[in-house]
């Protein structure tokens, strides 16, 4: 039976009672509610056959492919049950804390966010997801006389990653023997960090950079990289609900399958047995290629997984080594 419920802000206590019943015994899965990781997370869940409909206007609705309830809490919280699991949409910066404290069982967020939240000892990284890749960099104005991080030490730095920035410049200040009130001054800014230098608020900034276009448009350039980061699947190191461990494994395996399917393609081709050693040296596969005899004597068909980003050059090499009828097939999902 399908039903939808709308709960006004005046009915908050009722909503919490509904959530408590819906969440009892279920796995909680935290997903970024917006931002650079949100759309990719939605694609990932879809590929893992975790289906739901998120409405901006409804507090409670029904999942599309399961007899389950999806609950949205206001104040930046969205919850949806999947079989015996629940996805919770939260700001990405909150996810490491929720997972690390065991309040949420699984989460997707950036490696940078885990480190900034100082939760890396309380969460376990299950898998790197291959999207949301960027770098946390020190940027200064192009026209500035500051050319290195040593030049920037002792000056003003603005960032939304205050802990990572402070840790980074503390080590530089210590190395340069900069002490007390001469140490690098770190200020927190929640957004539009790239504007801080132009506004006279900072001599340099620390911020995430993907393509670098925003920084170049602001007249900035990188002088150092603190870390490279991407989206990761995390779980609590000390879970409060050990009974959901089998479901954590199932969801993690599904997600790993989608990640692998995005990374690999299937390459198939025909080749004479005399040239088989040469072509399999080009395509050894993850474990070994699948080789099947053809009706024509001394000819075989080869099927093998190859990295998607290398597939064009691999096809060229295979043809050069004597392979024929070379085909590439995309994967929707897999278990490898």
PyMOL commands that set and color helices and strands:
alter all, ss='L'
color gray80, all
select helices_A, chain A and resi 9-23+38-47+92-100+111-116+149-152+162-175+180-182+193-195+213-217+242-263+273-282+308-320
alter helices_A, ss='H'
color red, helices_A
select strands_A, chain A and resi 27-32+60-62+69-73+77-82+85-90+106-110+123-128+134-141+156-159+185-188+204-209+220-229+231-236+264-272+290-293+299-307+324-330
alter strands_A, ss='S'
color yellow, strands_A
deselect
rebuild
show_as cartoon
